[in-house]
Each structure stands twice: as C-alpha cells, then as structure tokens.
Amino acid sequence: MIDFQPLELSQKERYADFLSHFENRGCEYNFSNLYLWGRQRIAFHEGNLAFFSQFNRKSVYPFPLGKDLKPTLDAIIHDARVRGIPCRLTSLSQDDCALLERLYPGKFRYHIDRDGYDYIYSASELAELKGRKFQRKRNHFNRFRQNHPNYTVEPITDANTPDVEQLLEVWYTQRLAANPHLDFHMERAAITKALRCRTELGMEGLVLVDEGRMIAMTLGSPLSDTTFDVQFEKALEDEDGAYPAINCAFARYLSQKYPRLQWLNREDDLGLEGLRKAKLSYFPDHFIEKSWACLLEDGYDY
C-alpha cells in the first residue's frame, strides 16, 4: 500500500513548490482545500505526488502530479486492490485522460464530471463590472450602495473573526430554516478551520460592514501566481446586492495586491441548479474541465 498521510501545515511550502510546476489544476489541488476538507491524504511517491480522498462517501484517487507517472499509477492501482476498493481516479484533465489511455489502453472507463468543473473568471472583469453583460450585477451592487452608503470593506483579522463566525452562524441558520434537509456539516467544519488557521494557510479575506453590522464575507488563497482560489463567500440573505458587492470588492483588492493576477477560480457548482445559475451569471471566461476514470476490471462505474 501507498503510505498516505494527512497533510501537515509544515508541508505547505514543499507542496506549493511542487504544485508550481503544474499550472491550471483544479481547486481540489489547493493545499488549503486539501488541509481543510474531510479525509484528504497525500504521499510523495517516486518523485510524484499521489492523493487519496473521500467524495460522496466513496474512496477516490485524485489524479497524481508528476513527470513520469507510470510507477505511481501502478502503485495506485495496487493500493486500491489491497484496500479492496474500486480504483477510481478523479480530477482528470483531457490531457490526463489521454495519458492514462496511452499507458493503460482499454483498461479504464471515462466519465465527464460537469458538476466538478471549476469556473474561471477574469479578475479585472469582476473587479470593474464593465459592459452590458454586467448591467444586472451593477444594478444590484448600486442598490446595495444606496441601502448602505456608509459601508466599509475590511480585511478579515484575528480581531473580527468572532464577528465573521457570528455572520456564518446566522447564514447557516437561515439556510437550514428554509431547507432542513441541507447538510452543511463538512463546509462548516472547513470554514471554521480556515478562519482559525488563516495566517498559516496563507488565506486572505474581506468583510462588508455597515454601522458595526457584518453583512458579507469572503475568503480564499492563491493557486498560482496568476490564479486566486475564492473558497468561501457568504452574505446575509435579506441584503440585496451583498453578493455582487463582496465579489467585486475582493476582485479589486486582489487585483491591486497581486499585479500578476489574471484569474479567479470560483470553484465548482456541485451540480446544484441555483449555484450553477449564480456562477454562470458572472460570465466565466472558461472552465477547468474534469473527468473520472474507473478501472474496468473492478466492474464498477463512477
């Protein structure tokens, strides 16, 4: 078996250096996401980086990173056999699928994972909201400014983290009151951990505040020199325009702070109709497309 281990904060720099050689990977490869969400494991193997994860109560192997992947892929297939689980590879790009097929012709079945596509936006477009396509967003943002003429944009700090946590408590209470069947357990655990380990993870965030009342928050971390991952964003449900306001404020802040920044990765939509509609309404520049691959001999689909 591969000796998969939980991530430690001490591994962040080594991991970031490794990831820097692999542009355009999805948000699931972000160190902070691996550290924050559920049962994520990694292993440095034969000069490559292998992953073991849980998704929808299934054990899966996000596609490994490295140069000569055949030894690591062989080890992953063997690891799955030893564990007695199907060999499911996730987060494959088109190039990954092509490589896997060359290495193991006819051995895997492939499935496009549309629900897992990352939405990638121009940072400058979201910072400026110019043009006809953003007219509705500007209208909502303007209504927010009219309703809150004295609002301020502030960074998330240790001092205001308790207020952020209170905002989140209100947000989750509102959502669960509207739909008691929703399950936010993992997300709440992840965002709580993110706030407490914000500095160590290199995460940055902003809040919107009006007359001492926190209205919206956002939090994320860099994926590369040119891409920033927006991992969390919440706003009070009854505040018209709060989401466009915090979205635009964060894009402006990041664009000013990081001159090389080009893209904002606002992650996937999980196949949720409302979330997909909301993400499409900001006009993504492109997607990071992903697929699954399942070993045929296991007799399992994805």
C-alpha positions as CSV (number, residue, x, y, z in Angstrom):
1,M,0.0,0.0,0.0
2,I,1.0,3.6,-0.5
3,D,1.8,5.3,2.7
4,F,-0.8,8.1,2.5
5,Q,-0.6,10.6,5.3
6,P,-2.7,13.6,6.5
7,L,-1.4,17.0,5.4
8,E,0.5,19.0,8.0
9,L,0.9,22.7,7.9
10,S,4.7,22.2,7.9
11,Q,4.3,20.7,4.4
12,K,2.8,23.8,2.8
13,E,5.9,25.2,1.3
14,R,7.1,21.9,-0.1
15,Y,3.7,21.3,-1.6
16,A,3.4,24.8,-3.0
17,D,6.8,24.4,-4.7
18,F,5.7,21.1,-6.2
19,L,2.3,22.5,-7.4
20,S,4.0,25.5,-9.0
21,H,5.2,23.2,-11.8
22,F,1.7,22.2,-12.7
23,E,-0.5,25.1,-13.9
24,N,-4.2,25.0,-14.5
25,R,-5.0,22.4,-11.9
26,G,-8.4,22.5,-10.2
27,C,-9.3,23.8,-6.8
28,E,-9.1,20.4,-5.2
29,Y,-5.3,20.6,-5.6
30,N,-5.1,23.8,-3.5
31,F,-3.1,23.0,-0.3
32,S,-5.6,24.8,1.9
33,N,-8.6,22.8,0.4
34,L,-6.7,19.6,1.0
35,Y,-6.0,20.6,4.5
36,L,-9.4,21.9,5.3
37,W,-11.9,19.4,3.8
38,G,-12.6,16.0,5.2
39,R,-10.3,13.0,4.9
40,Q,-7.6,14.0,2.5
41,R,-4.3,12.2,2.3
42,I,-1.1,12.7,0.2
43,A,2.1,10.7,-0.4
44,F,5.3,11.7,-2.2
45,H,6.0,8.6,-4.3
46,E,8.7,8.0,-6.9
47,G,9.2,11.8,-7.3
48,N,5.5,12.3,-7.8
49,L,2.6,13.4,-5.6
50,A,-0.3,10.9,-5.0
51,F,-3.6,11.7,-3.4
52,F,-6.2,9.6,-1.5
53,S,-9.6,11.2,-0.8
54,Q,-13.3,10.7,0.0
55,F,-16.0,12.0,-2.3
56,N,-19.7,11.3,-1.8
57,R,-18.8,8.5,0.6
58,K,-16.5,6.9,-2.0
59,S,-12.8,6.4,-1.7
60,V,-11.1,8.1,-4.7
61,Y,-7.7,8.9,-6.0
62,P,-7.3,12.4,-7.5
63,F,-5.0,12.2,-10.5
64,P,-1.4,12.3,-9.3
65,L,1.0,15.1,-10.2
66,G,4.5,14.5,-11.6
67,K,6.6,13.8,-14.6
68,D,6.9,10.0,-15.0
69,L,3.5,8.9,-13.6
70,K,3.5,5.2,-14.6
71,P,5.2,3.9,-11.4
72,T,2.8,6.0,-9.2
73,L,-0.3,5.0,-11.2
74,D,0.8,1.3,-10.9
75,A,1.1,1.8,-7.2
76,I,-2.4,3.4,-7.0
77,I,-4.0,0.5,-8.8
78,H,-2.2,-1.9,-6.4
79,D,-3.2,0.2,-3.4
80,A,-6.9,0.0,-4.4
81,R,-6.6,-3.8,-4.8
82,V,-5.0,-4.1,-1.3
83,R,-7.7,-1.9,0.2
84,G,-10.4,-3.9,-1.5
85,I,-11.9,-0.8,-3.2
86,P,-12.5,0.2,-6.8
87,C,-9.8,2.2,-8.4
88,R,-11.5,5.5,-9.2
89,L,-9.3,8.4,-10.5
90,T,-10.8,11.8,-10.3
91,S,-10.0,15.4,-11.4
92,L,-8.6,14.3,-14.8
93,S,-8.0,16.9,-17.5
94,Q,-8.3,15.9,-21.1
95,D,-4.5,15.6,-21.2
96,D,-4.6,13.3,-18.2
97,C,-7.3,11.1,-19.9
98,A,-5.1,10.9,-23.0
99,L,-2.0,10.0,-20.9
100,L,-3.9,7.3,-18.9
101,E,-5.3,5.8,-22.1
102,R,-1.8,5.6,-23.6
103,L,-0.4,4.0,-20.5
104,Y,-3.3,1.6,-20.0
105,P,-5.1,1.2,-23.3
106,G,-8.7,0.0,-22.9
107,K,-8.3,-0.5,-19.2
108,F,-10.3,2.5,-17.9
109,R,-13.8,3.9,-18.5
110,Y,-14.0,7.7,-18.6
111,H,-16.8,10.0,-17.4
112,I,-17.1,13.7,-17.9
113,D,-17.7,15.4,-14.5
114,R,-19.6,18.5,-15.4
115,D,-20.7,19.1,-11.8
116,G,-17.0,19.3,-10.8
117,Y,-15.9,21.9,-13.4
118,D,-14.2,24.9,-11.9
119,Y,-15.5,28.3,-13.0
120,I,-12.6,30.6,-14.0
121,Y,-13.2,34.4,-14.3
122,S,-11.2,37.3,-15.4
123,A,-10.1,39.1,-12.3
124,S,-10.2,42.5,-14.0
125,E,-13.7,41.9,-15.3
126,L,-15.1,41.1,-11.8
127,A,-13.2,44.0,-10.3
128,E,-14.7,46.5,-12.8
129,L,-18.1,45.0,-13.8
130,K,-18.0,47.0,-17.1
131,G,-20.1,46.4,-20.1
132,R,-23.7,45.4,-20.9
133,K,-23.3,41.8,-19.7
134,F,-22.7,43.0,-16.1
135,Q,-25.5,45.5,-16.1
136,R,-27.7,43.4,-13.7
137,K,-24.8,42.9,-11.4
138,R,-24.1,46.7,-11.4
139,N,-27.7,47.4,-10.6
140,H,-27.7,45.0,-7.6
141,F,-24.4,46.5,-6.4
142,N,-25.8,50.0,-6.8
143,R,-28.8,49.1,-4.7
144,F,-26.5,47.8,-2.0
145,R,-24.6,51.1,-2.0
146,Q,-27.8,53.1,-1.8
147,N,-29.0,51.0,1.1
148,H,-25.6,51.2,2.8
149,P,-24.0,54.5,1.9
150,N,-21.5,54.2,4.7
151,Y,-20.5,50.6,4.4
152,T,-16.8,49.7,4.7
153,V,-14.7,46.9,3.3
154,E,-12.3,45.4,5.8
155,P,-9.8,42.6,5.9
156,I,-10.6,39.5,8.0
157,T,-8.3,39.7,11.1
158,D,-8.0,37.9,14.4
159,A,-9.9,40.7,16.0
160,N,-13.0,40.5,13.8
161,T,-13.0,36.7,13.3
162,P,-15.6,36.2,16.1
163,D,-17.9,38.6,14.2
164,V,-17.3,36.6,11.0
165,E,-18.2,33.4,12.9
166,Q,-21.4,35.1,14.1
167,L,-22.3,36.1,10.5
168,L,-21.8,32.5,9.4
169,E,-24.0,31.2,12.2
170,V,-26.8,33.5,11.0
171,W,-26.3,32.4,7.4
172,Y,-26.4,28.7,8.2
173,T,-29.4,29.2,10.4
174,Q,-31.3,30.9,7.6
175,R,-30.4,28.3,5.1
176,L,-31.4,25.4,7.3
177,A,-34.7,27.1,8.3
178,A,-35.5,27.3,4.6
179,N,-34.4,23.7,3.8
180,P,-33.8,21.5,6.9
181,H,-32.6,18.7,4.7
182,L,-29.4,20.5,3.6
183,D,-26.2,19.2,5.0
184,F,-23.5,21.8,5.8
185,H,-21.5,19.8,8.3
186,M,-18.4,19.5,6.2
187,E,-18.5,23.0,5.0
188,R,-19.0,24.5,8.4
189,A,-16.1,22.4,9.7
190,A,-13.9,23.6,6.8
191,I,-14.7,27.3,7.1
192,T,-14.2,27.2,10.9
193,K,-10.8,25.6,10.5
194,A,-10.0,28.1,7.7
195,L,-10.6,31.1,9.9
196,R,-8.5,29.7,12.8
197,C,-5.6,28.7,10.5
198,R,-6.0,31.6,8.1
199,T,-2.5,33.0,8.6
200,E,-0.7,29.7,8.5
201,L,-2.5,28.7,5.3
202,G,-1.8,32.0,3.6
203,M,-5.5,32.7,3.2
204,E,-6.9,36.2,2.8
205,G,-10.4,37.5,3.2
206,L,-12.7,40.6,3.3
207,V,-15.9,41.6,5.1
208,L,-18.5,44.2,4.4
209,V,-19.6,46.1,7.5
210,D,-22.2,48.8,7.9
211,E,-22.7,50.5,11.3
212,G,-20.9,47.7,13.1
213,R,-23.0,45.0,11.5
214,M,-21.3,42.4,9.3
215,I,-23.1,41.8,6.1
216,A,-20.9,39.6,3.9
217,M,-17.6,37.7,4.0
218,T,-15.2,36.0,1.5
219,L,-12.0,34.0,2.0
220,G,-9.5,32.3,-0.3
221,S,-5.9,31.6,-1.1
222,P,-3.6,31.6,-4.2
223,L,-3.5,28.6,-6.5
224,S,-0.6,30.1,-8.5
225,D,1.0,33.5,-9.3
226,T,-1.8,34.1,-11.8
227,T,-4.8,32.4,-10.2
228,F,-6.5,33.0,-6.8
229,D,-9.0,30.5,-5.4
230,V,-12.1,32.0,-3.9
231,Q,-13.0,29.3,-1.5
232,F,-15.8,30.8,0.7
233,E,-18.3,33.5,0.2
234,K,-21.4,34.2,2.3
235,A,-23.8,37.2,2.6
236,L,-27.0,37.8,4.6
237,E,-30.0,36.6,2.6
238,D,-32.0,39.7,3.0
239,E,-29.3,42.1,1.8
240,D,-29.9,42.9,-1.9
241,G,-26.6,43.2,-3.8
242,A,-24.4,42.0,-1.0
243,Y,-23.0,39.1,-3.1
244,P,-22.0,41.3,-6.1
245,A,-20.6,43.8,-3.6
246,I,-18.3,41.4,-1.8
247,N,-17.4,39.6,-5.0
248,C,-16.4,42.9,-6.7
249,A,-14.6,44.2,-3.6
250,F,-12.5,41.0,-3.4
251,A,-11.6,41.1,-7.1
252,R,-10.5,44.7,-6.8
253,Y,-8.5,44.0,-3.6
254,L,-6.7,41.0,-5.2
255,S,-6.0,42.8,-8.5
256,Q,-4.4,45.7,-6.7
257,K,-2.4,43.5,-4.4
258,Y,-1.2,41.0,-7.0
259,P,-0.1,42.6,-10.3
260,R,0.4,39.3,-12.0
261,L,-3.1,38.0,-11.1
262,Q,-5.3,37.2,-14.1
263,W,-7.9,34.7,-13.0
264,L,-10.3,34.0,-10.1
265,N,-11.2,30.4,-9.6
266,R,-14.6,30.3,-8.0
267,E,-14.6,26.5,-7.8
268,D,-17.4,24.2,-8.9
269,D,-21.2,24.2,-8.6
270,L,-21.7,20.6,-7.2
271,G,-24.5,20.1,-9.8
272,L,-26.8,22.4,-7.7
273,E,-29.1,24.2,-10.1
274,G,-29.2,27.5,-8.1
275,L,-25.4,27.6,-7.6
276,R,-24.8,26.9,-11.3
277,K,-27.1,29.7,-12.3
278,A,-25.4,32.1,-10.0
279,K,-21.9,31.2,-11.2
280,L,-22.9,31.4,-14.9
281,S,-24.4,34.9,-14.2
282,Y,-20.9,36.2,-13.7
283,F,-19.8,35.1,-17.2
284,P,-16.9,32.7,-16.6
285,D,-14.0,33.1,-19.1
286,H,-13.5,29.4,-19.2
287,F,-13.8,26.2,-17.2
288,I,-11.3,23.7,-15.8
289,E,-12.9,20.6,-17.2
290,K,-12.6,17.4,-15.2
291,S,-13.3,13.7,-15.7
292,W,-13.4,10.5,-13.7
293,A,-11.7,7.3,-14.8
294,C,-12.7,3.9,-13.4
295,L,-10.7,0.7,-13.8
296,L,-12.9,-1.6,-15.9
297,E,-11.8,-4.9,-14.3
298,D,-13.2,-3.7,-11.0
299,G,-16.7,-3.9,-12.5
300,Y,-17.7,-0.5,-11.1
301,D,-19.0,2.6,-12.7
302,Y,-18.3,6.0,-11.2
